Structure formats: C-alpha cells, structure tokens
Amino acid sequence: MLNKNEIWKLFNNKIKNEIGEEDFRLWIESIKLIESNEKEMIFGVDSDFKKEWIGTNYFDIIQRVIYEMIPQRPKIELKVIKGKGSTKDFASFVKNIKESSGDFYFNPEYTFDKLAVGNFNELAFSYAKHLSNNINDSTINPLFIYGGVGLGKTHIIQALGNHFKGRENIKVGYTTMEGFLSDWVKSINSNKITIFKEKYYNLDLLMVDDIQFISGKSGLQEQFFHLFNELYNRGKSIVLTADKPIIDMKDVEERLVSRFQSGQSIEITQPTEMDRLAIIKKRMLDYELLLDQEITNYMMEHINSNVRDVIAALKRISIREKLLKRKLHLVEVKEILKDIIQKKYINISAVMRETANFFDIRLSEITSTKRTKNVLIPRQVAMYFMKRLLKLSYPAIAGEFGGKDHTTVMNSVKKIDKMIEVDTEFKIKLQKLKSRF
C-alpha cells in the first residue's frame, strides 16, 4: 500500500494528464487529501460550489484513477471544509464528521425553484411538492421514485429535504443506500449503535437514494427493514429512489418488496426534446447565461442522454465565460464540451437497426406482428435493450412496437433476463450486439 504522500503525488500527475493543465489548476490543485486507507479516501474542498462542480464533472475520472492505483477500490468522498488549515486540521474535522450523530448534507443547489419540470418528471415533482405541504400523508408513504441515471431523482428528493431543513419541529435525513451501509458498519465497528439509531430512528422524513444497492445484502436488508418498520409504524414519511422499478429488483426479501410497494411508485422517464429545451432555458437564467441559438441548437442535437449532462454542460459554459469575462463562440463551446459530446449516445433507431442487422432480419420485421422464432427473439431483445440501456418506460417501448400492451414488453424483458442467466452462449451474443451500439 502506498503511503499518503505517494498516493497524492501519483494522483495529481495522473489527473493532470487526464484533464489538462488549465482545468487541473482551476479545480483539482486546491483540493486536499484528508484521509486514505484501503477502505476510504476523503478529499477536502473549500466551497459547496467546488464540491458540486468536481462531483459533477470530474468525480468519475478521480474514481477511475484511484481504482487504477489502489486495487482495493476504496470508497471516495468529497467534503467541504471552509477556510484554510493544515492536514492535521482536516483530519480532526473528518473525525468530528464521523462521530456526528445527526448531520445530513443537502445540496443548496437542489431546490424546487431550480428544478425544470416537464412531462418526464412532472408526476414525481407533483408528489414531492404535495409531500412538502402534507408530510404526514400516509396515502403516498412510502414514495418510490425510479428512473435512469442522471434524470434528476436526487434533485427532487433533496429539494424536499431543503424545503424542511432548519425547521426545529421536523427532522429530515438524506443518504444513499451505500452511505447508510457505511454508517451502519462504522457504528458496529466502533460500538456506537446508539449514535446510529439517534441519527436515523428519530427522523420525521427519511430519504434514501439508490435503494437498489440493497439487493443481495441480507444483513443490510434486515437492518433497513427494522428502520423502515419503526418509522412507518410511527407515521413518519419515507422516500426512496432507484434506477429500476420495484418488480425488477432482484435478491430483495419479499417483506421489503411488499413494503416498498405499499405506497406510491412513480417513474421519471427520458426527457423529450421539448423537456431538454425547457431545462436549458431555465438553467440559463440560474447561471446568468444568454446562449446564442446556434449553441442552444448544438446542445439540443448532441446532448440527449440525461438531465445531468445538460446541466453539467451549462455549468462549464457559465464558469468559462465568467473566467474570460466574455461570451463564448460555438467552436469554444464544442471544445469544452467534447468529453460530454463524444459519449456514444444510442437511441431507439440505433437499437432497432443494429438488432435487425445482428439477427439478419429486415428492420420492418422487428415491429411486425410475426411470431416466428427468428423474428420474436430479436424483437424481445430490442425491447430488452430499450429498457435496460435507454431506460424507457414499458408503455413508451410498447408504443414503438405498434402499440402493444405494456405487459407484453414487461414479459419480454423478463424472458431475456432469464435467458441471459441460464444460457451463457446467448449472453455472449448479446454482449457482442451491445458492443455495436
């Protein structure tokens, strides 16, 4: 295991090579390595804005570089530490954080006012707003919000947290499922179960991101089951998010699935072109931007994956214009967004086309009513990838296949999932098809 100084020197060199001298100087050079071991690495930054910017734009790179250096793949965290201080001061700060019984972080950027609402997230937004005014409404408890990566699930539930934050009569808590696991394990290792229970069991509103990570972890499921029951039976509100619907979560105890299904389940779908345009216009106001139509059109055409990429792009443009004290030209925008734009986005047409080519059938047969095996399997595969890769809703997928019933799509996706589990050769074939996308 490398010591902290060696890790830091190697990390800086690798990151600098990855993102370039200028971006490294602006964003990475000032962060500090607070703590490092085989289980976790904690970095300190000096502002909430910098924490969010680094988390949005560079966290994936930081994580990949560290995992290349440290095979144990430690958990990586960014912590805001305002003011200057020594590494020793940082270490004391981290120690205090670890021993705190009730601190939950809510990103001040995530408010209802800053959320762009469209057809893709309107229902989830409405339920969250309703809960903000009716925290004890048992008819929507628990509220389960699911959808693909980067569609704004975290924004919605943290906006709910920010709405209640600071009220003396309401205790709200937010964590990821992995963060909950980390708190639980630390409390056991340090013999501080009481502190853990004080943190979670006294909440009026518990919000947990990425609940799907509970899958296959029996001990964690047991612990969360008891917490869920305790809060639910006392009439406290619970909001959960996941990247998939409840019925698609595997290796989760039936009693937990039953409780997750007892409230309201809402899907956030892929934003349409009109949704993305609304997001761009709203966020331009938030970041004091006035983009030319040419730049807006370029973003609309090339960033169609998720909300997070749209917002990340606008932030980059905003900070660069503030640094240069002038508006950017399209060629400059293309340069600073190239790592976002260069992602190979797939769409419905690509899935249809490549699936038909791979299985050597005509494109028109994919959406036909034929039920011969040579057509039926490719059709089910196309439905599978639309769900698993594009994160489309079952009704939306059904609409692409001549308005079939959405249960047909659900059954098709389940069938392909099962075939992948039991047929290694079929699994390899699908991996080859996926690589074409």
N, C-alpha and C positions, 0 to 999 in steps of 0.2 A: 504493500500500500504506500503510495506517495505521501510525503508529508504536505502540510497545508501550503507552504511556500512553493513547493514544486508543482503542486496542482494548479496554483494560481498563475504561475508563470506560463505553464503549458496551456492552460485555459485561455489566457489573454492572447497568446500567439495564434492559437487555432481560430478563435473568434475573429480576430483582426483579419486573418486570411479569408474567412468566410464572408464577412460583411463589408470589408474595405476600411481604409484608414479613417475617412471622414465620419462615417456612421459609428465606428468604434469610439472615436474621440468624443462624439456628441452624447452617446448613450451608455456605453459599456465601461469606459475607462474610469468613471467615477464610482461605480458600484464596488462594494467591499465583500470579501468572503468572511462571513461571520463564524461559521462552523462547518466542519467537514468530517465525515466518517463514512463507514461503509453503508449506513442506513439513510443518512440525510445530508443535504448540503443547503445551507441557508445563506442567501445573499442580501445585503443591506443596500437600499437606495434612499435618496433624501427627499422624495416627494411622492404623493399619491399619483400625480400625473406621470412621473417617470416609471413608477411601478406598473401602471396600466400600459404605457407605451411599450416598455420592454416585454411585458407579458403578452401583448397582442402581436408584436412584430418580430421579436427575437427569441421568445421562450423555446420554440421548437428547435431552433439552432443550438441554443445553450444546452438543452437537454441531450440532443444528439451528440454534441462534442463531449459532454461529460460522460455519457454512456460509452463512448469510444475509449475514454481514459480509465474509467472505473467499471469493471465488468459486473460488480455487484448491483449496478443500476440504482443508486440511492434516490430517495425522494428529494425533489428540488423545490425550494420555496423562495419567494421574494418577500422581504419585509421592509416596511417604511420606517426609517429612523431619521427623524428630523434633527438637523444640527450636526456639527462636526464632532468627531470623537475618535478615540483610539480603538483598535481591535478589541482591547480588553473591555472598553465601554460597551461595544456592540455585544460582546459575549454576555455581559451582565444583563443587557436588555433582552436578549434571547432567553436567558434563564428565567427572567421575570415573565416573559410571554408564556413559557412552558408551564409555569406554576400558576398562571392566572386561571381562575375558575369560571369566568363569565365573559371573556372578550370574544366578540364575533365581529368580523370585518365586513362592512357593507361599502361597496364601491360608490363614492358620491356621484359618479357619472351615471349610475344606473337609477334613473328616476322615471316615473310615469310620463313626465313632461318631455323627456328626451327620447321617448320610445316612439318610433314611427310605426303607426298601426295601418295594416292593410288586410286584405282578405285572408292572407296566410296565417295571421296571428290574432285576428280580431276577437275570436271567441276566447282564447286564452287570456288576452288582455282584459276582456269584459269580466271574466270570472275573478281575476286578480283584483280588479278595481272594486268589484262587488264585495270581495272579502275584506278589502281595506276599510269599507264602511260597515261591514257586518261580520266581524271577526269570529263571532260565536255561531254562525250559520252552520248547523250540523248537516244540512242537506248537501253541501258540497265538501264534506270532510270525510276522507282526505281529498285534496285536489291533486290530480295526477296529470302532469303536462309532459307530452312526449313529442319528439321530432328529431330531425337530423342535426349534425354538428353545425354550430355557427348560426343558428336561426333565431337566437335571442331568448332562449329559455331562462338562462341565468339572469339576463337583464330584467325580465318580467318579475321573477321571484325576489331579486334583490331590490327592485323598485318597491315591492310590497314591504320588504324589511326596512327600507329607508323611510317609508311612509310612517311606520310605527316607532322607528328608532328615536330614543331620547324621551319617550313617554314613560313617566315613572310607574304608571299603573299597568303597563303592558311590557312583558319581556319577550323579545324576539331573538331567534338564533338562526344562523345560516351556516351550513357546512356542506362539503362534498361527502359522498359516501366514503371515499378514501380518507378524508380528513376525520370523519367520525371513527373509522377503524384506527387511525393513528392515535387519536385521543384515548380510545379505549385501551389499546395496547400499552401506551405510556402510563395510564393510570394503574394498570395491573403491575407493570414492571417497577413502578415507584411506590406501590402500595398506597395509592391515593384515589381509591374508588369513590370515596366520599366527594372529592372535588369534582370528579367526572359527573356524578349524579347531580351535584349542585348546578353544574353548568347546563345539563340537558333536561333534567326531570322537573325543573321549576319554570319551564318556558310556557308562555301563552300561545306562541306560534313557532313551530319548528319547520324549517325549510331545508330540504336535502337535495342537492344536485347529484346527477349521475347515479341514481339508485340501482341501475343495472349491475354495478360492480359488487353488489351483494351476492350475485349468482355464485353458487358453488362454495360459499364460505359459511359452513354450518354454524360455527361459533359466533360469527358476526350476525347471522340471521337470528340466532337465539337472543343475543343482546338487544338487537334492534326491535325484535318482537315485543320484548318486555317494555322498552321505552315507548313504542307505538301504543301498546295497550294502556299504559299508565296515562299518557297524555290524552288519548282518545276517550277513555272512560271518565276522565275529569272534564270533558267538554272542551279540550284545547285543540287548536287548529294545526293541521299538518299539510304541508305542500311538498310534493315530490316531483322531480323531473327525471326523464330517462331518454335514451336515444331510440327507444322502441316501445311498442305498446305492451301492456302487462302480459297479454297472452303469448307474446313472443319471448318473454324472459324465461330462460332455462335454468334448471337446478336451483329453483327457489321453492321453499316449503309452501305447501298448499295453504296453510293457515295464514301465511304472509300475503300470498297472492289474493286470497279471499278478502283480506283487509284492505289491500291496495284497490280492489275493485268495488269496495263498498261506498265510495263517494262518486266523484265526477272525473271522467277521463277525457282529456282534450288534446287534440293533435295540432301542432304547428307544422304547416306544410311548406313546400318550397315557394319562395316569393315569386310572383309573376313579374313581367316587365314593368307594369304599372306600379307594383309594390316597390320595386327597386328604385324607380324614378322618385317615388314619394320619399323613400329613405334618403336618397341623395339630396333632395331639396330641403328636407328638414334638417339634416346634419350639416348642410352648408351654412344654415343660419346659426347652428350651435357653434361651429368652428369659424364663423365670420369669413366665410368663403363666398366668392362670386365667380363660379367657373364659367368659362365660355361654353357655348352649346357644343362646340367641337370636342371639348374634353368630356363633357357630360355624355355625349353620344359614344365616345370611345369607351368610357367606363361601362355604359349600358351594354355595349356589344361584347366586351371581354370579361367582365366580372359578373357572372351569372350563377355562381355556386351557392353563396350564402350571404347573410347579412353581415357577418363578421368581416368578411373580405372587403365589402363595400365601405364599411366604417373605417377599417384599417387604412384603406386607400385614401380616404378623405383626410384622415389624421396626418398621413405622410405629406400630402399636398399642403395642408394647413401649416405644419411646422416648418416646412421648407420655405414657404412664402414669407413666414414671419422672420426666419433667419436671413433671407435675401432681401426682405423689405420691398418685394415686388411680386407681380403676378407671374405664374409660370406659363411657359409655352407648351404646346402639346408634346413636342419632342422631349422636353424635360420631364413631363408627367410620365411618358412612356418609360423613361429611364428609371425613375424612382419606383415605378410600379412593376418593373419587369419580372420580379420574382413572384408576384401575385398573378400577373397576366400569363406567365409561362406555365402555370399549372394546366394540365391537360384536362379541361372540363369535358365531361361526357354529357350527352343529352339523350332524349328519348329516341331521336332518329338514329343516333350512333348505335344504341343498344339494338334496335330493330335491324339495322343494316348489317352490323357485324355478326349478330346471331344467325341471321339468314345465310350469310356467306359461309360462316363456320360449319353449319349443318348442311350446306349445299342444297338449300331450297330457295324458291323465289320469295322476294320480300313480301309480295301480296299474300302469300300463304300464311305468313305469321299472324295476320289479323283476320284470316278467313274463318269459316265455320268447319273446316275439315277437322276430323278427329282421328285420322290415321296416325300411327305411332311416329312416323318420320316427320310429321308436322306438329303433333301435340306436344312432344317433349321440347322442341325448340321454342314453341310458344310459351310453355311454362318457364323455361329458362329465361326468356326475355322478361316475363313478369317478375321473376325472382330478382334479376339484376336491377330492374326499375325500383323495386322495393328496397333491396339491400344497398345499392350504390347511390341511386338518385333520391332515396328516402321519400318517394311519393306515397300518397295515401292509397289505400286499396280502391276506393271509388275512383280516384284520378287514374289509376292504372286501368281499371275496368273500362273507363271511357276511351282509352287508346285502343281497345280491342272490340270496338263495335258496341259498346255499352253493355258488356257482360255484367252479370251480378257480381258485386264486390266479394261475395263469399267464394266465388269461383277462383278469384285471384288469391284469396287467403289460402284456399286449399292447394293451389298450385305452388305457392311459395313454401308451404309446409312440406309438400311432396318433394320438392327439390332439396330442401334442408335435410330431409330423411335420406334421400339418395346419396347426398354428399357424405353423410355419416357412415353408411353401410357399404358404399361402392367406391373404393379407392381410385379405380380407373376413371370413373365418372368425375370424381373430384378433381383429378389431374386435368381432365378435358376442360372443365370449367375454369380452372386456373389459367389455362392457355388462352381460352376465349377472353377472360378478364384482361389479360395482358395486351390484347388487341385494342381494348378501349383506351 
